[in-house]
């Protein structure tokens, strides 16, 4: 037996280099994997998303300021018999406008569009680096494309080509715009990149339709944001191959946070209702027409259309005379007034009337409408997203009212740049220059791209 022992020891010695080589290879491969993950984390958004998720979880565990029940009522005492009728001047005559009327409903078969049916865009060479407070020239000119004839309304439409994406925390606006871009096969800008421009403060509660519109324009698209939309316009745009983005009021049951603003991308419809790409609830959400309008009217039925040269004629024909601001706001004001007359307790109708009257420059009447809307109990987050009361009170000289309203809006959360901006303007009118300057500085602290606040600060 001893004669075989040296051979067994030699066999074990011969195996050691192989084992060592296997261990070294495993370590090397592991190091490469870890290195790849580190590179991905450093160069991309993966680490940022993970850290943001952890930050949100920590914030959810921390004590929160007590939230009010509603937007506070005005400082003055209102009579109990609130009048739903607000006196405002005869709407100004709209400028001459020529448009092709949209066709009527037909019973043609379902129209299906996909990204292959849309023009391909070339990415611009630079991203916007400044505030998006006013329209900017197109970043590039798409190649000439044959304009299709205006299509009649279809009985059902389901557009393809949109890539659904789930939003990160508090990021429905940039994410929904990202989904809209995907319809045109434009995928250069991620939701994080869009958010970094439009809301450099991660906790910014609001990205306005105008900001989204201007971002799309800076990327080379045409874009229009309008109010007073209706079912027929949505159907006409979808029948002509274009998704539509809307802003709505939303009270998510699973979040238990109460009413807030939200965006949807509408991509189809049938007799059951509308099909929406929802960054919060998931793809292909079916919403009844009644439910859609009930929540859409919380934002004066605001809609955003992003499109290319191929759709210019169709969009102009469908939106029609509402491309003129005076005409659009006059019609919106009358619609809100009619709804308020039907239901004198309708706070949203009163608020929409005030917002539309601000658009018409009817500030005294708008302030009266906002007073009554506040008396009728608006959701407490209302002024996170819509700022008509601030503008109306500023224009009619009710500066103390504006400051009180801004303070109440800021009390549960202190990072609303628009409230600081309007508070600063009112404080300046009251002669409180140091306080006004501090308010403008806070507005810029929370959004360094806020041109209006910077201009106000520079003017002091």
N, C-alpha and C positions, 0 to 999 in steps of 0.2 A: 504493500500500500504506500510505503514511503516513496517508492520510485515514481509515483504519479504526482506527488505534491508540487515539485518545482514547475511542472507543466501548468497546473491550475493557477499558480501565482503569476506565471508569465502571461496567461490569458487575461487575468484581471488587469495587469499592467498595460497590456495592449489596448484595452477598452478605455482607459482613462483619457487619451487624447480625443476620442470621439465624444465622450460625455462632456469634456471641457468645451469642445467646439460647439456642441448643441446648446450648452448653457450660454456661451458668449453670443451665439446667434439669436437666442431668445431674448437676451438682454438688449441686443442691438435693435431688434424689431420692436421691442417695447419702447425703447428710447425714441425710435422714429415715430411711433404712434403718438407718444406724448408730445413730441416736438410738433407734429402736424396739428394736434389739438391746440397747442399754444399759439402756433402761427394763425390758425383759424380764429382763435379768440382775440388775438391782438389786431389782426388786419380786418376783421369783419365785425358783425353785430352780435355774434353769439354770446360773448361774455356780457355785453351791454344788456342784452335781453334777460339773461339770467340774473344779473345784479339788479336790474329794474324789478324783476319779479320778486326777488327777495326783499327789496326796499318796500314794495307795495304790501307785502305780507306783514312786515314790521309796522307800517303805518296803520294797517287795519287793526292791529292789536293795541295801538296806543289810544289813550283817551281822546275823544273828539269834542270840539265845542258843541254846545247844545244848538240844534237847528231850530229856527223859528217855524211856525206853522204856515205862514203866508208872507208875501211881500207886505210890509207895513202900510197901513192906511196913511193918507196925507196928514200933515201937521194940523191943518185947519179942520174945523168941525163941519162935516157934510150933513146935509139934511137927509132924513130917512127916505124921502121920496125921490130917489135918484132918477133923473130923466134919461131914458135910453136914447133920446134924440139930441144930437149935438148940432148946433147951427154952424154951418161953414159956408163959405162963399161958393157961388156957382163955379163948377170946375172950369179951369182955363181951357181954351180951345186947343186941341192937339194939333201939332204940326202936320202938314200934309204928308200922308204916308200911303204908298202904293204897295199892295201885296197881293199875291195870288191866293184866293180863298182855298182852304183845305177841302178836299173832296169829302163827300158824305160816306156813311158806313155802307159797306158792301158785304156780300156773303161769300167772298172769295175764300179759298182754303187758307190754312195756317201759313204764315210767312215765317220762314226760318232763315236767320242770317248768322253767319259765322265770321270769324276773323278773316277768312280767305276772301270774303266779299268786301272787305274794307281796305282802303289804301294803306300802304306801308309807310311809316314815318322814319325819317332819319334823325337820330339823336342830335340835339344841339351840342355845341362844343363846350358850353359853360353853363353852370347852374346859377339860379338867381342868388345874389349875395346881399340883397338889401330888402327893406320892408316892401310889402306888397299892398300898399295903400291905394294905388291908382293904376289904371290900365297901362300896360307897356307894349311896345311894338313886338310883333312876332319875332321869335328867335331865328326862324328860317322860313323859306317859302317852299311848301310842298310842291312836288311836280304836278303840272296840270293834269287834272283828272276829269273825265267826262261826267257831267252832272246828270244823274238819273232823273227821270220824270217823277213828279210828286205822286206818291202811291196813295190810294184810298185807304180808309180805315179797314182793317181786317177783323174778322170775327175772333181770331185768336192769333197770338204772336208769342214765340219763344226765341229770343236771340241767343246765339252761341258765341263763343270766343272770349267770354269773361272768366278769368281765373279768380276763384274765391280766395280770400285770405282772412284769417282771424286777426283781430286787432290786438295790439298790446294795450296795456292799461291806459284808459282815457285817450284813445287815439283813433276814434271812429272816422273823423274827417279825413286825415291823411290816408288811412287805410282804404276808405271807400273811393277816394280819388285814385289811389294806386290800382284798385280793381277796375275803375273806369278806363285808366290808361291801358290796361291789359287787353281791352277790347280792340284797341288799335295796334296790338303787338308791340306796345311801347313799355318795356320793363326795366329800363335803366334805373329808375328811381324807386328805391324801396320805401316802405312806409316809415322807416326810421329816418331816412334821408329827407323825405318830405316833411316829417315832423320837426326835424332839426332846423329847418328854415322857417316853417310856419309857427312853431311853438317851441322856441329854445328852452323855455321853462317846461320841464316834463309834466308838471302838474297843472299846466294851463288848461282850464276847463273848456275853452272855446276856440275853435278855428272857424271863422265866419265864412259864409258862401262867397263873399267878395274876395277874401284871401285865397280861397281855393280856385276861384275863377282866374285871378291874376297869376297864380302859379301855373295853371294850365296854359295861359297865354304866353308866359315866359318860356314854356317848353315847346312852343310852336303851334299849339292848337288854337282854334277859335273857341270862344266860350262866352256864354251868356248866363247871368243869374237874374231871375225875375220873380215877382210875387204874383199872387192871385192866379195860380195855376188851376187847372181843372182836369177832370177825367178825359175830356175830349182831346186836350193838348197832349196828355200822356199817351193816349192811344195813337194819336197821329204821329208823334215822334217815334214810338216803338214800331208802328207800321211802316215807317220809312227807314228802319234799320238802325235807330239810335237809342241806346239806353238813356235813362233820365235819373239824375241824382236829386233827392229831395231831403229837406230837413223837417224833422217831426218831433213832437213831444213823446216821451217814452217813460214808462214806469216799470222797469224790469222786476218781475216777481222774485226771481232767485237772488237778486242783489239786495233787496230790502233797503234801498236807499232813497226811494221816492222819485218824484218826477224829475226828468232831466232832458236835455236835447240829444238828438241822435240823427245820424244820416243813414239813408238806404239808397241802394242802386237798383232801380227798377229795370228788369230785363225781359218782361213778358206779361201777358195777361190772357185770360179766357173768361168764360161766363162765371167762373167761381171767384175771380178777383185778380189781383196783381201778383206777379212773381218778383220777389226781391232778393238781392244778394245782401245779406246782413252780416256785417263784420263781427257782431256780438253773438247772434243766435245761430248763424250758419248759412249755408247756401240754399237757394231755391225755396225761400220761405213764401208760403202762399198767404196773402192778406186779403180779406174781403174789401170790396170797394168802400163800404160804409166805414169799416175800421180804419182804412187808410186815410180817408178824408177827415175823420174825427181827430186823428192825431196830427195830420198834416196842417190843419187849420190853426194849431197852436203856434205855428210859425208863419202865419199869414200866407200859407200855401206857397212857400218858397221852393223854387226848383232851379237846378243848374244843368245846363246842356253843354257838353264838350264835344267838339266836332272838327272835321277837316274840311278842306276846300270842296270836296265832293258833296258835302251836305249843306253848303251855305244857302242855296236857293230854297231847299226844303225847310230849313230852320226858319228863315225869314218869312216864308209863307205861313208856316204853322203858328209861330208866335204873333205874326201880323202886327196889328196896331199897338199891341202891348210892348213892342220895342221902343215906343215913345214913353218916357217916364211919366209925363203928365197924364196921358191917357191911361196908362196902367194903374197909377195910384188913384186916379179918380174912380175908375171902375172897382178897384179893391176897396176903397172907402165906402162906396155905395153898397157893395156886397156885405161888408161888415155891418153897416148901418141897418140893412134889411134883416140880417141875422139877429142883431141886437133887438130890433123891434119885435121880432117873433118871440124872443126869450130875453126879457129885461134882466135876468140873472146871469147872463152869459158873459163871464169875465173875459174870455178869449176874444169874443166879438168886439167888446169895448176896446181891448188892447189893440186888436188889428185895426180898428178905426183910427186910434191914435197914431199907430205906426204909419198908416197910409196918409194921414193928414200931415205928419211930419214930412213925408215925401213930397207933398204939395206945398210945403211952406206955410201951412195953416196952423201955426204954433199955438195960438190961444185956444182954438177948438181942440187941438191935439191934447193940450194939457188938461182940458176938462174931461176928455175921454179917458185919459190915463188915471185921473183922480177917481173916476167912477169904476174903472177896471180894478184898481187897488182896493176900493171899498168892497168889491164883489169877491175878493179873496183869490189872488193869483198864486200859483206855486212859488215857493220861496226862492227857487233858483232862477226865476224868470229873467232877472237882469244879469245873469251870467252870460246870456246869449243875445239879448235884444236890448238896445240902448235908447230907444225912442223917448222914454220918459225923461232921461237926462237931457237930451237935446231940446225937448219942448220946454222943460222948466228953465233951462239956460236961456233960451231965446225970449221967454216972457219975463225974465228977471226974478224968478223964484229961486234965488241962490241958496237960501237956508234950507229950503225943501230939498234941493238937489244934494246938498252936503249930508243932510240927515238920511236920505235914501241911500246914498253911496256908503255911508258908514254902516247902515243896517245890512247892506248887501255884503260888505267886506267882513262883518263880524264873524260869521262862521268859518270863513276862509279868507286869508289876506292876500291872495295872489291873483287878483283880477285886475289886469292892467287898465282895462277900459274904465272901470269904476274910479281908479286913481286919477286917470286923465280927466274925466269930467269933474271930479271933485276938485282937482287943481284949477280948472277953468272957473268954477264957481268961487273958489277961495280967492282967486285973482280979482274977480269982479267985486268981492267984498273988501278988497284992499289988504288981504292977509297974504302978502307976497311971500314971506318965508314959508308959511304953511303950503302955499301953492307950489312953490319950488320943490318942497319935500314930496308932495304928491306926484309931481311929474317925474321926479327921480325914482320913486318907487315903481311907477308905471314902466320906466325904462329898465329898472332892475329885473322886473319879471318878463319883459320882452324888449330886448335891445334893438329889435327891428321895428319898433313902433314909431313911425315917422311923425305922426301928429303930436305925440308927447315930446319928442325931441325938438320939434319946431316950436312948440309952446314954451319949453324950457329955454331954448336959445333966445326967444323973444323977450324974456323977462329981464 
